[in-house]
Amino acid sequence: DYHIPVSGGIAKEPPMHIVHIAVEMAPIAKVGGLGDVVTSLSRAVQDLNHSVDIILPKYDCMKISHVKDLHYQRSYSWGGTEIKVWFGKVEGLSVYFLEPQNGMFWAGCVYGCKNDGERFGFFCHAALEFLQQSGFHPDIIHCHDWSSAPVAWLFKDHYMHYGLSKSRVVFTIHNLEFGANNIGKAMAYSDKATTVSPTYSREISGNPLIASHLHKFHGILNGIDPDIWDPYNDTYIPVPYTSENVVEGKRTAKEALQQRLGLKKADLPLVGIITRLTHQKGIHLIKHAIWRTLERGGQVVLLGSAPDPRVQNDFVNLANHLHSSHHDRARLCLTYDEPLSHLIYAGADFILVPSIFEPCGLTQLTAMRYGSIAVVRKTGGLFDTVFDVDHDKERAKAQGLEPNGFNFDGADPAGVDYALNRAISAWYDGRDWFNSMCKKVMEQDWSWNKPALDYLELYHSARK
Ligand code: ADP
């Protein structure tokens, strides 16, 4: 069975030492969900009394103000250059920053250089060299996606026999779309492999890169960090709230959002969209949903940026159009803005995630934590976490949950309409029912409580 391992008895096991080698980490160097997961999974495992370290490139573009007590430790020579090692704390986690003096990570960005493959390959090798030279003996070396996949084979080819023999390699696929060659190779070389939801693990299990490794492949759902995403303790929203005062908390957040973006301050259903604007995220469905929401008299706020300049340009044009035709009901913020994302999660009634595919998806989980109702396409982790109020009562019950949102099949406008129309009608026709649903979703547990135990079980099984 390559799905969720059963967690049990793990609490009694002796502490392990886990080292993540990764190229993203929230909030200092986050591009997408991978960055969130490295931080929040590590915190959850550390909270269960295991020891966790993270090794990250020292980017010049890193948000250094979020690193506590950052200081230079030492340097070593490797790969024809000097590598400076810095140490600091991020969200309570110990992070080693590697800074090659050849300037490989002084590029102003995490991704987007022509030689990303070479840069991250170099980093992976340098990270293993650092572990070896520093006399670390981790139980688990955990690497992520194509970018730190090389750790799996570099370890087996070069380091396993010299000093790091005790370690086992765990590899997590956050998105199979990118860097297939690296992912296939890491699947072969790692001791255990995971991906970020049970449904996505099934969806990709027929892929030739995965199919011959199912015996060591598991789908473990991502969680969110309830301290990092906490409407009761969030400096970016006006009134702290829990499920007890969710209606008041969300009303004031909606007003603040409308005020900040220059939208009409009115009690209208508000649909929020927070996303990278790429094919994966269902761009045509997003556009359609914007128009549908406006037709239904609602407001729309989109926060998103496109790595592809043509897509970005297309949305700039759409924004110009909407900001004149519907200036008090639509706002497209075509940028990356963490503080604004918090206000949208809190102030929206609905968060729409119409992805074509979605390994796990964190936006729908964060939405629920803030009492917003998720409207999603039934794929990957969206299928595993959002249960339709009209169609998924039984499926939710099997997970010990009540239905918590709206979903749809298909990848055409009719699908989005089906879910969005029901959602918006529920808002207009039954505010009490709608409000009770906001309260209910806030009380569901999408943290790492359970998934962290699954990872520990997996780490243990890797060592057997
Ligand atoms: P992916 O990793 O494919 O981008 P996820 O749903 O796993 O998708 O994670 C996306 C994360 O990035 C979420 O934490 C979301 O809030 C955040 N995010 C996406 N776009 C933006 C943006 N434009 N501004 C701020 N945060 C964003």
Residues whose N, C-alpha, C, O or C-beta is under 5 A from the ligand:
A	BS01	ADP	V31 G32 G33 L34 I274 T275 R276 L303 G304 S305 T335 Y336 D337 E338 S341 G361 L362 T363
